[in-house]
Amino acid sequence: MSNIFTIIIMVIMAVLGGFSSLYVLISLPATVIWKIYRKIRYGCKITD
């Protein structure tokens, strides 16, 4: 019985880890692209 709960918790943690990894994988390049776009379009500093 304890083994079933352990497996369920492991699956839940794997799914949550996958979601956070996907968020980082998508958000970091999107932020860099957005900053480059603002630099070209409006002349803002990239570090703002």
Order of alpha helices (4+ residues) and beta strands (2+ residues): alpha
